[in-house]
Amino acid sequence: MGTTNEILKNEDRSIPVTLSHEFWCCKQQLHQFGSSASLLLMANNNKEMRLAAFTAYGNFIRHLYAFYEGVIKYRNADQLEGAKGAAIGPKISNLLFKEVKKLIRNKRMVYNARPELDKREIQHLIESEVPADFGKDFRQMRNRFSHPAISRVNKSQITLQEFYVRYHKYMLLLYYTCAFSWDIKNPDVYDWQEIDCFFNYVNKTSCTAI
């Protein structure tokens, strides 16, 4: 057992590692979606590619929500003050709704202050208000790809297609806003803690993966 300070130090170090891994997962799924969607342009009837693209985009949503949820819980817990149990999810959803509105407002201010910038670059973000249901639908879609819910493939609630049409631009806004700080450019030199320990063991024992 370490001292209290050592324990806190280890816990603090685990937080950025956890969040960095979550963001890495998010990036991988977005890239997988892009690759699968591109291949579908050449082979539209390939059902396996459709499954891969659908799953990758759903997992992109899942990891992006989980990343922001982690940032809020670990680094901005004061924003959840008073929320307990089932109330935490809607609270986080509302915070994400406000975050998107803030990011768009900030972009608008920058472009208004700098006339040399081309406002067409942000036109898709400022042409309409962020839908009031954004946070709720974001959380609902995240849950749908975290559990084997039949709503994943039926039309009883908002579908993935509808979500993409309404909110994809906000997904990319949230993603690229954090990519500058959280995208690990060189994973080989990063201390991944238990992730490294796991594969050090696998390699040492020459385990057969599948």
VENDA-V634951 format. One record per residue. N is the residue number from 1. RES is the residue in one letter. PHI is phi as a letter, one per 40 degrees, with the letter a starting at -180 (none if undefined). OMEGA is omega in whole degrees, -180 to 180 (* if undefined). Layout:
# VENDA-V634951
N_RES_PHI_OMEGA, N_RES_PHI_OMEGA
This chain:
# VENDA-V634951
1_M_none_178, 2_G_c_176, 3_T_c_179, 4_T_d_180, 5_N_c_180, 6_E_c_179, 7_I_c_180, 8_L_c_179, 9_K_c_179, 10_N_c_179, 11_E_c_180, 12_D_c_179, 13_R_c_-180, 14_S_c_-178, 15_I_c_179, 16_P_c_177, 17_V_c_179, 18_T_c_-179, 19_L_c_178, 20_S_c_178, 21_H_c_179, 22_E_c_180, 23_F_c_177, 24_W_c_177, 25_C_d_179, 26_C_c_-180, 27_K_c_-179, 28_Q_c_-179, 29_Q_c_177, 30_L_c_178, 31_H_c_178, 32_Q_c_178, 33_F_c_179, 34_G_c_180, 35_S_c_-178, 36_S_c_-180, 37_A_c_179, 38_S_c_179, 39_L_c_180, 40_L_c_177, 41_L_c_180, 42_M_c_-178, 43_A_a_-172, 44_N_c_-177, 45_N_c_-180, 46_N_c_-175, 47_K_c_-180, 48_E_c_177, 49_M_c_177, 50_R_c_178, 51_L_c_-179, 52_A_c_-179, 53_A_c_179, 54_F_d_-178, 55_T_c_-179, 56_A_c_-179, 57_Y_c_176, 58_G_c_179, 59_N_c_174, 60_F_d_178, 61_I_c_-178, 62_R_c_-178, 63_H_c_179, 64_L_c_178, 65_Y_c_-179, 66_A_c_178, 67_F_c_-180, 68_Y_c_176, 69_E_d_179, 70_G_c_178, 71_V_c_180, 72_I_c_-175, 73_K_c_-174, 74_Y_c_-172, 75_R_b_179, 76_N_b_-175, 77_A_c_180, 78_D_c_180, 79_Q_c_178, 80_L_b_-177, 81_E_d_179, 82_G_g_-180, 83_A_c_-180, 84_K_b_175, 85_G_f_-175, 86_A_c_-179, 87_A_c_-176, 88_I_c_-179, 89_G_d_178, 90_P_c_178, 91_K_c_179, 92_I_c_178, 93_S_d_180, 94_N_c_177, 95_L_c_178, 96_L_c_175, 97_F_c_180, 98_K_c_180, 99_E_c_179, 100_V_c_179, 101_K_c_179, 102_K_c_-179, 103_L_c_179, 104_I_c_178, 105_R_c_180, 106_N_c_178, 107_K_c_179, 108_R_c_180, 109_M_c_179, 110_V_c_-178, 111_Y_c_177, 112_N_c_-178, 113_A_c_-177, 114_R_b_-176, 115_P_c_179, 116_E_c_179, 117_L_c_-179, 118_D_c_-177, 119_K_c_178, 120_R_c_180, 121_E_c_-180, 122_I_b_-177, 123_Q_d_-178, 124_H_c_180, 125_L_c_-173, 126_I_b_-176, 127_E_c_179, 128_S_a_179, 129_E_c_175, 130_V_c_-179, 131_P_d_-177, 132_A_c_-179, 133_D_c_-175, 134_F_d_-177, 135_G_c_-180, 136_K_c_-179, 137_D_c_177, 138_F_c_-179, 139_R_c_180, 140_Q_c_180, 141_M_c_176, 142_R_d_-180, 143_N_c_-177, 144_R_c_180, 145_F_c_175, 146_S_b_-178, 147_H_b_179, 148_P_c_-178, 149_A_c_-179, 150_I_c_178, 151_S_c_177, 152_R_c_-174, 153_V_b_177, 154_N_b_-174, 155_K_b_-178, 156_S_c_179, 157_Q_b_179, 158_I_d_-179, 159_T_c_178, 160_L_c_177, 161_Q_c_179, 162_E_c_178, 163_F_c_-180, 164_Y_c_-178, 165_V_c_-176, 166_R_c_-164, 167_Y_b_-175, 168_H_d_-179, 169_K_c_178, 170_Y_c_175, 171_M_c_-180, 172_L_c_177, 173_L_c_179, 174_L_c_-178, 175_Y_c_-174, 176_Y_c_176, 177_T_c_-179, 178_C_c_-176, 179_A_c_-178, 180_F_d_-177, 181_S_c_-169, 182_W_b_179, 183_D_c_179, 184_I_c_-175, 185_K_c_-179, 186_N_b_-178, 187_P_d_-176, 188_D_c_-177, 189_V_b_-179, 190_Y_c_178, 191_D_c_-176, 192_W_c_176, 193_Q_f_-173, 194_E_c_179, 195_I_c_177, 196_D_c_-180, 197_C_c_-179, 198_F_d_-176, 199_F_c_171, 200_N_c_178, 201_Y_c_-179, 202_V_d_-180, 203_N_c_-178, 204_K_c_-176, 205_T_c_179, 206_S_f_-180, 207_C_c_173, 208_T_c_-174, 209_A_c_-178, 210_I_b_*
